[in-house]
Amino acid sequence: LKRERYDKFGTFDEPPPSHAYTHHPFEDIFGFAFGGFDTGNSFFQKHRISMRLFLHSLLERSHTQPFIIFAYSGYCQLCFRLEPIWRNVVEDLEPLGYGIGTVNAMTDGNLLEKLRISRLPSVVVVVEGRVIHYRGTMQPLSAKGLRIFARDVIPNTFLIKITNHDGLRRFVDQWKTFNRISVVIFGSKEDPRIRYMLMAMKYAKFARFAYVYLNDQSTDIVKMRQALNIVCFNCETILIFNDFPQISVVIFGSKEDPRIRYMLMAMKYAKFARFAYVYLNDQSTDIVKMRQALNIVCFNCETILIFNDFPQNGPVARDTVTSAKEFSMDKMGGLIENNRHLTLPRLTSQVYFDDLCPISSRSLRKLCVILAVTDSSSDSKHIALFRSFAHKHAEAYKKDRLQFAYIYVNKQREFMMPFLENLPQNERLALQVSFSTGPM
């Protein structure tokens, strides 16, 4: 229990002793406890964070998962009147993957200073290491207003909104640049749902995410729906296109703005994927053409498409639901996890290499075949041939857990140095020459 408490709250301490809620002789006269309003059983206690947890865990995690934090005090009467509203917001956001935290000014005043909180109660969101304050009124406080705030503070760079067919084509065709799969979400709402935004944030290292509004009647969106065989306008659909340096994820939604779950997902997976959002009900010609091209016919649905490095073959994965609530974070995460890599990804970091070729478990180990090339145009044909080979034989080698990849030796010199020791002298000299053909 102590280990669990330390992992969650950054401290071994138990809640404050019971002296705060012992009966006081004047309590019956004034109607509240002299020790404060916090009886030790408040909902705020459940998500309490410390300065240690904030500095050593939460700040780093905020680059893939935003955290909404409520600051209160045991002597703040308004804080405890707002507790039911805060509980309602937490019950909505936490299942989607939004981080939750509370700070008690009486015990963690130094953390309040770190968050630049000067009044109580206060609400802030920590995202990408930045602290963003809620500027709306706290009396009365609206649960809907807090949810909108939680959604709007997620950077829109994680989930791109697409409004025409050309935009979708450009998004999907950028796999060489980003080295990630592409996830396209088609939704019945004009704005992406918050779960899509959370998913895009979570998987940003592996995929790019985009959103398309399905009910847009523009020619481009109609063509896009047709091309992708999206026929349910009231559904939510996810398509995954792979074999881009990053996969590309395009979300087609029924809301004009992406839902917060989509933004959280885009933020989480930003290192692996690019995310884009298309408002399905946009009636512009471009959106109509896009819907037709992707065969999307349900305007009130939510659709996610994932593209890899063979976008011309269409999405490698797709999912459509009639209600956005059916797109749970686990369901969307599973769709991306199963399609998170390109057919031939480029090794760009040690983290990416460890993800492609894990060594922590025998059951997950893979034999990795890496093509060593430079980023010069003369080597592009070798990469293309290797990619075609990997694509053609993907199913045959899948059961053997064989992973193909390539690396720019002139950009990843330190990574390549250990391999030189066991090479024949002529090959070692050739690679050393390649090291000098480009910058680190």
Steps between C-alpha positions, in 0.01 A plus 500: 500500500784737577662431162167560325452827689852616415453421130173691489557790738879525540491448876476226762301726730155406615221759492518765775411379851146514618540813715354707216157354545471443875202672657568859600288669770416792266421281199129473580476880529670598174400198293842393374814339635767727643756264349381584149252357252718205400383203708766273355242314291461753220522403134798737467715262703475227236724678247731698728845565353823621659787716378715188461243326283449815292871553432607139451201350324213725402704761310656238274173314449325825402666477157280201416214549748354830626420540870217710639564611859263646760659716772314529829541554873342342803377846602354590158120468526448564127748223415285239671177637352659435159599143591195337327574692179866397513399137557274518193785633285741236629254218433471625141869563426689235697359197309612668176860516618514857627735536797340618825658674798414709806720724713424592862635845579536407868746216433649578157535877488833471319329318214238776479784750456652280229165497319471881545166466677410812698131439583283215619329312360692481171519261208804457275603259227858384459571408137838460329665631816298825493252615764178649358254670737122481476384861461127439525291583803518265798167616643299352346731236351372305202598136441446558129726804510777296664466224242523752216806655667659156539445433130608838366836508681620190315721630216330456162832390352423147622176471302475677165160594360461412132239676287579386146625205299832665414565556869442132572728399214777729626455372854524136396785558254728651765601164644854531364549825685353396835576126509166422667171333412202724425171473690195669350187535713166570332248637746139612500582804715653810348764513773708195600401330823737537792575126500643532148720789608626301797572200279689717250710646779570160655618341174671804349837320501368227272222655294362817347130570551246686288127566538233525230145624566276246326192716453688756296318494166781659302601317184843407636363340817235309304766361265718410795218305664431314177865413441538364854165319493359691796122468476376573852475874565395456862791267582852568620768344279875454548730421206870421541749545215847360561846498347564861543799585714214562741161347461226753421173498693204691355188545712169586334260647755151643523616793716670804348777488760681178598379329814737515796554122492636534145737776606622298797558199277690714248716643775574157646614349169659811344843336477369211292215644298361814341136581573250699294133581548228548237160651583255273320205740486696767316304545177784655303588346165837382628356312796230338288766376256706366789205303639429353158865405445512321836150352463367662818121523489403529867514866601414449866754225557859524621760341271872442548730407210866400534742525206854368473777542242276361224217758508415426138369163621255669736484480879658202673240522775167670555223506755159667504257546788157660518571652842827663601469333840564169324849628422645431842864588559579128519330433167673786320830420665475136393435603141813715497716255695426230242598728212752733659794427268564553133587212271855636492552755778814711527695475825516854635574449870592242761142513631363416156754221458407349839134510401562331164747243633416437868733290711323512836296184447569182303144490371536851357847468353540544126773446246564843352635542147633854456601657169787746549479788251551876484238768446637575153272467197725226360398267785125562468465221242650249744250607766211470253605148396543392860158645590335313212668178612387549861145576385483201266626251759343657810260213570762232434744649752242609757488162674881504521488837682726658240515882505634703206636852539755739353734760643684808372856426606606861445238613754532216754878463525518406867239229453697345213847508655469169695408318177824604329721286722382169349496612136767423240739789452369600156139518625608684813682760293198541272272569796750739655499696175119507516518648850664810359246559223248677719445668838433317823 
